[in-house]
Amino acid sequence: MTALGFLYPGHSAEDDYPRIEQLLGGDVRVDLVHTDIGEDAHRVDALREMGSPERLAAGLEELRLAGVEAVVWACTSGSFVLGWDGARDQVRRLAVAAGMPASSTSFAFVHAIREIEVRRVAVGATYPDDVAQLFADFLRAGGAEVTGMRSSGIVTAAEVGTWGERELFALARAADSPDAEALLLPDTALHTVAHIPALEKELGKPVLTANQVTVREGLRLADRRVNAPELGALFTREPLVQV
């Protein structure tokens, strides 16, 4: 059994995680602890505070008691707003506090892009434009080329959590560009896991979503590969461990 720990801010799309656990099979456990979101706002100052060391450390004891092997800060905006160096320092501090390997969703996207061997990506962000542009900057720092960006201007994670299939597909279609090799949907507050195969079929390319890549990052830290095609192209890479 591989046990993975995730620190998830607030309550929006956390039900994506038991769905992922089910699709991964019986030998991967996904343990999720909710962190205090503070002010629910896609605003740089609020996002920096949401990912502060004190807020993240508060959820670690529960994960340690659960016996997890790695921990991921399951928040994209609460990591990339710090910039590349700041986000790296954030996960370094988290690893020291946790006493185990650690990462964040922002780095999960960078590693997922490399895993599927693409470089040119389009981004469909729920965030306001200024925050979305910081994500694009982070991706570029990680070696990706952002061919297009669509931002939705939503201020709160709570509102993003109310989005359903119609809004999700509308964002994906609007954000995609012909020269993009993959589409990224970066908000962990957005329900996406049930729709990844349909999104990839419609767009004809890999789709990377926040909660999907976050769990893949946990598996990477634990040195596990799982073949789970219902989670998209990211989970069909060689070599495989069939579940």
N, C-alpha and C positions, 0 to 999 in steps of 0.2 A: 504494500500500500504506500503510495506517494501522497503525502499530506501537504497541501499548499495553503498559505495564509494570505489574506487580502484585507487591507484597511480601506474601507469604502465610506466616503463622506455622505452623511445623511441618509435619506431614503428616497430613491427615484426609480432606478432600474435594477435594483439588487436581485430581483427575481431572474435576471439573466444568468446568475451564477449557479443556482441549482440546476437550471436547464443545461448549462455547459457540463456540469458534473455528470449528469445523466448521459449526455452524449459521449463523454470520454470513457465510459465503461466503469467497471466495478473496482478498479485498483487505483483510482485517483480520487482523493478527497479534497473538496474545496471548502475551506473554513473562512467565513467572512465576518469581520467585526466592523461595526459602524463607528466612525469617528464623528466628533462634534463639528458640524459644518460652520458654526458661527453665523455670520451674515451670509444668507443665500444670495450671492450676487456675482455675476460674471464681470467683475471689476478688478483691476489689477491688485489694488490694496487688499480687498477682501479675499482674493484668491491666495495671495501671499500668506495672509494670516491663517487661512484654512489649512495650509500645508506646513505650518510651523512645527518645529521639533516637538514642542510640548503637546500639541494636539495629536500628533502621530504616536508619540511614546505612550499616550494614555491607553491605546488599544492593544499594546504589545503583550502585556501579561496574559491576557486571555488566549492569544495565539500561541504563546510559549507553552501554556498548560495543555493546549490541544495537541502539542507535539508536531507542529508544522516544521518543514525542512527549509522553507524560504518564505519571504514576505514581499508583497508588492503593494505600493501605494496606488490604489485603484482610482486615480484621478489624473486626468490629462492636464487640465487648465491649472490645477494646483501644483503642477511641477514645471511645465514649460514657461510659465510666467517668470520664473527665476532665471531664465536664460540657460544656456548649455552648462556653464560652470556652476551656476547656482543649483541647478537640478542635480548635477553630479554630486555636489556637496550634500544636498538633501538626502540622497539615497545612501551616501557614505555614513552620514549621521544615523540614519535609520538602521543600517546594517550593524553599526557599533552598538546601538541601543538594544537591538533585537538579538544580537549574538548569532546571526545567521545571514546568508546572502539576501540582498534586498535590491529592489529596483522600483520603477514607477511606470505608469502607463505611457508617458512621453517617450521614455527609452524603449518601451515595448514596441511602439510604432516604428522606431528606427531599426530595431532588430528584426521586426517582421518584414519590413521592406527589403532588408538584406536577405532574409530567409527565402522569400519568393523570387529573389534575383531580379528586381526591377529598380529603376531609378527615377523615372518620370511619374509623378503622382498628381492627382487632383484631390482637392479637399472640400468636403461639404460640412461646414461648421454650423452649429446652432448658436455660437457665440456672437456678440457684437463684433464689428469689423476690426477694431483695434486689438482685441484679444485674439481673434482668428489670425491676424497677421503675425502675432508673436509665435503662434504654432507653426506657421509657414517658415518663420525665421529659424525655429528650432530644427525643423526637418532639414533645412538647407545646411545648418551646422553639422547635421549628421550625414551629409553627403547626398541628399535627395534633391531632385529638381522639381519644384512645384509649378505645374503647368497651368493651373487654374484654381481659383478659390471662390467659394460661395459662402457667405455668412448670412445668418438668419436674424441676428439682432436680438436674440432672446436673453434676458437679463438673469433669470433664475433657473436653477436646476429643477425646481418643482414644476415649472411650466414645461420644460423639456420632457420630464417624466410622463406627462399626459399625452405626448405624441403617440400616434398609432401608425399603422401600416401606410395609410394614405399620405401623411406628412413626411414619413421617412422616405418613401419612394419618390415623392416630389422633390425633396432635397437632393437625393442621389442623382436624379435625372438632370436637375439644374446645375449640379456641381461638376458632372462628368465632362470630359473634353476628349476629342478623338485622339489626341497625341499622348494622353495619360495611359500608362501601363497598368495602373491600379487606382482605385478610388478609396479615400480614407474618410471615415466618419468618426471624429475624435472625442465625442462627449460620452463619458461613462453614465450619464443620466439618461441617455437615449436607449430605448429598447430596440435591439437590433438582432439578437442571436437567432430568433425564430425565422428571420427573413434573409439570412446571408445567402443561402443557395439560390433563392429567387432573385435577389439583387444581382448576383454574379451571372446568372443566366440571362437576365434582361440586358445588362450592360456589356456582357461578353468579356469580362476581365475580373481579376481578383478584387474583392472588396474587403478592406481591413476596418474593423470596427473596434471601439475602445474596450469593451468588456471581453471580446474575443481575443484581442492581442494581449490583454492583461493576463489572462489565464495562460496563454502561450508563453508569456514571459516567466511566469511561475514555473512552468514545466522546464523552460530553458535553464533557469537557475538550479533546478533539481536534476538537471542532466537527463531529462526524459523526452522522448518523442512519442506521440500518439497519433495514429491514423484515425481521423474522425471526419470523413467527408462532409457530414452535415454541418460542420463548422467552417466550411469553405476551403478554398485553395490553400490557405495557410496551414491546414492540418492534413495535407495530402503530400507532404514533401518526403523524399527519401533521406536516410533510411527509415523504415517504418517499424513501429512496435504495434502490431495489430491488437485491437481490443475486441 
